[in-house]
Amino acid sequence: MSYSNFYNLVNERYSCRQYTPQPVSRETVLAVLDAARLAPSACNRQPWQFVVVDTPEMRHKVDQSYGRDWVNDVQVFIVACGLHDQAWHRADGKDHTDIDVAIAVEHICLAATSLGLATCWICNFDKPSLSEALHLPSHVEPIAIIPLGYAEPTAKAPEKKRKDMSEIIRWESF
C-alpha cells in the first residue's frame, strides 16, 4: 500500500450518523475485528474484548444505553471493552487500557472504511445500563460503542476541521 492510499483511507473515515438497514455479514464483521486483533498494545497485553451486538433485541438494549435516534438503523454494534487487570501499567501506575483499546478501535474504524462501511465512536453512554445489558463482569469496562454499517447514500462526511500542523508539532522541546 502506498502512503497516498493510506492517507486517502484515513481522510475518508468519518463519524457517520446515518445508516441504512442493510445487514452486515458476520464474515465482514470478523474481517473488521481481525484488524483490531492485529493492533499493537503496550507490552502486547491486548487488554480488550469486543462484544458484537447484532440481534434486534440486543441492539435495542445498546440503543437504550446511548439514547440517540440516529442509531436506530444500525445493524451491528461493536462494544469495545477494556480489561484493566490485563493491561500494562507504567512504573508510575499509568494504566494503558484506554490507550490500547483506542488503538484497536481505530483499527476497526479504518478496516470498516476500507470495506465500504461506516462507523462512529460513541463514548457518551450509560455505563451501568450497558454493562448490565451485556452481562459484563465487574472487571470488564465498556469503553466505546462502535456502530458498524452501511452509510445512507445521502450521508455526507462533514468538513474535517483540524488544527494546522504548526499548532500541534514542536521540535526538540515544548
C-alpha positions as CSV (number, residue, x, y, z in Angstrom):
1,M,0.0,0.0,0.0
2,S,1.3,3.4,-0.8
3,Y,1.2,6.4,1.6
4,S,-1.3,8.1,-0.7
5,N,-3.7,5.2,-0.4
6,F,-3.3,5.1,3.4
7,Y,-3.8,8.9,3.6
8,N,-6.9,8.7,1.5
9,L,-8.3,5.9,3.8
10,V,-7.6,8.0,6.9
11,N,-9.1,11.0,5.3
12,E,-12.2,9.1,4.1
13,R,-13.0,7.8,7.6
14,Y,-15.6,10.0,9.4
15,S,-18.1,9.7,12.2
16,C,-21.3,8.6,10.4
17,R,-24.7,9.2,11.9
18,Q,-26.9,8.0,9.1
19,Y,-27.1,4.2,8.4
20,T,-29.1,2.0,6.1
21,P,-30.9,-1.0,7.5
22,Q,-28.8,-3.2,5.2
23,P,-27.3,-6.2,7.2
24,V,-23.6,-6.6,7.6
25,S,-22.4,-10.2,7.2
26,R,-20.7,-12.0,10.0
27,E,-17.8,-12.6,7.7
28,T,-17.4,-8.8,7.2
29,V,-17.7,-8.2,11.0
30,L,-14.9,-10.8,11.6
31,A,-12.7,-9.2,9.0
32,V,-13.0,-5.8,10.7
33,L,-12.4,-7.4,14.1
34,D,-9.3,-9.2,12.8
35,A,-7.8,-5.8,12.2
36,A,-8.4,-5.0,15.8
37,R,-6.7,-8.3,16.8
38,L,-3.6,-7.1,15.0
39,A,-3.5,-3.7,16.7
40,P,-0.4,-3.0,18.9
41,S,-0.7,-2.7,22.7
42,A,1.6,-1.9,25.5
43,C,3.8,-5.0,26.1
44,N,1.5,-6.9,23.8
45,R,-1.0,-7.4,26.6
46,Q,-4.0,-6.9,24.4
47,P,-6.3,-5.9,27.3
48,W,-9.5,-5.9,25.3
49,Q,-12.6,-7.9,24.4
50,F,-15.2,-7.0,21.8
51,V,-18.8,-7.7,22.2
52,V,-20.7,-7.9,18.9
53,V,-24.3,-7.0,19.1
54,D,-26.4,-7.8,16.1
55,T,-29.8,-9.1,17.1
56,P,-32.7,-6.7,17.3
57,E,-33.4,-7.2,21.0
58,M,-29.7,-6.6,22.0
59,R,-29.3,-3.7,19.6
60,H,-32.3,-2.1,21.3
61,K,-30.6,-2.5,24.7
62,V,-27.5,-0.8,23.4
63,D,-29.7,1.9,21.9
64,Q,-31.1,2.5,25.3
65,S,-27.7,3.0,26.9
66,Y,-27.0,5.7,24.4
67,G,-30.4,7.2,23.7
68,R,-30.0,8.9,20.3
69,D,-32.4,8.2,17.4
70,W,-29.7,8.1,14.8
71,V,-28.6,4.7,15.9
72,N,-32.0,3.1,15.3
73,D,-31.0,1.7,11.8
74,V,-27.6,0.5,12.8
75,Q,-27.4,-3.3,12.3
76,V,-24.2,-4.1,14.3
77,F,-22.7,-2.6,17.3
78,I,-19.2,-3.5,18.4
79,V,-18.7,-2.7,22.1
80,A,-15.0,-2.4,22.9
81,C,-14.3,-3.4,26.4
82,G,-11.1,-2.9,28.5
83,L,-9.6,-5.4,30.9
84,H,-7.6,-3.2,33.3
85,D,-6.3,-6.3,35.2
86,Q,-4.6,-7.5,32.0
87,A,-3.1,-4.1,30.9
88,W,0.4,-3.0,31.2
89,H,0.9,-0.4,33.9
90,R,3.8,2.0,33.7
91,A,6.2,2.3,36.8
92,D,4.2,5.4,38.0
93,G,1.0,3.3,37.8
94,K,-0.3,4.7,34.5
95,D,-2.9,2.2,33.2
96,H,-2.7,1.7,29.4
97,T,-6.0,0.0,28.9
98,D,-7.8,3.0,27.4
99,I,-4.9,3.7,25.1
100,D,-4.6,0.2,23.9
101,V,-8.4,-0.2,23.3
102,A,-8.4,3.2,21.4
103,I,-5.7,1.9,19.1
104,A,-7.7,-1.3,18.4
105,V,-10.9,0.7,17.9
106,E,-9.3,2.9,15.3
107,H,-8.1,-0.2,13.5
108,I,-11.7,-1.3,13.5
109,C,-12.8,2.1,12.0
110,L,-10.1,2.1,9.3
111,A,-10.8,-1.5,8.4
112,A,-14.5,-0.8,8.2
113,T,-13.9,2.2,6.0
114,S,-11.7,0.1,3.6
115,L,-14.6,-2.3,3.3
116,G,-17.1,0.4,2.4
117,L,-18.7,0.5,5.9
118,A,-19.3,3.4,8.2
119,T,-18.5,3.8,11.9
120,C,-18.7,6.3,14.7
121,W,-17.0,6.4,18.1
122,I,-19.6,6.5,20.8
123,C,-18.2,7.2,24.3
124,N,-21.1,9.1,25.8
125,F,-23.3,6.2,27.1
126,D,-24.7,5.0,30.3
127,K,-22.0,2.6,31.5
128,P,-24.1,0.8,34.2
129,S,-27.0,0.0,31.8
130,L,-24.7,-1.1,29.0
131,S,-22.7,-3.3,31.4
132,E,-25.9,-4.8,32.7
133,A,-27.4,-5.3,29.2
134,L,-24.3,-7.2,28.0
135,H,-23.8,-9.1,31.3
136,L,-20.3,-7.7,31.6
137,P,-18.3,-9.0,34.6
138,S,-17.3,-6.2,37.1
139,H,-13.7,-6.2,35.9
140,V,-14.7,-5.5,32.3
141,E,-15.2,-1.9,31.4
142,P,-17.2,-0.8,28.3
143,I,-15.0,1.9,26.7
144,A,-16.6,2.6,23.3
145,I,-19.6,1.6,21.2
146,I,-18.9,1.4,17.5
147,P,-21.9,1.3,15.2
148,L,-21.0,-0.7,12.1
149,G,-23.0,-0.5,8.9
150,Y,-23.6,1.0,5.5
151,A,-23.9,4.7,5.3
152,E,-27.1,6.2,3.9
153,P,-26.4,7.4,0.4
154,T,-27.3,10.9,1.5
155,A,-24.9,10.8,4.4
156,K,-22.1,13.3,3.9
157,A,-18.8,13.4,5.7
158,P,-18.6,16.8,7.4
159,E,-15.7,19.0,6.6
160,K,-12.8,17.9,8.7
161,K,-11.8,20.8,11.0
162,R,-8.3,20.0,12.1
163,K,-5.6,22.2,13.6
164,D,-2.8,23.3,11.4
165,M,0.4,21.3,11.7
166,S,2.2,24.3,13.2
167,E,-0.3,24.2,16.1
168,I,0.4,20.5,17.0
169,I,4.0,20.0,16.4
170,R,7.0,21.0,18.5
171,W,10.6,20.1,17.6
172,E,13.0,19.1,20.3
173,S,11.0,20.5,23.3
174,F,7.7,22.0,24.1
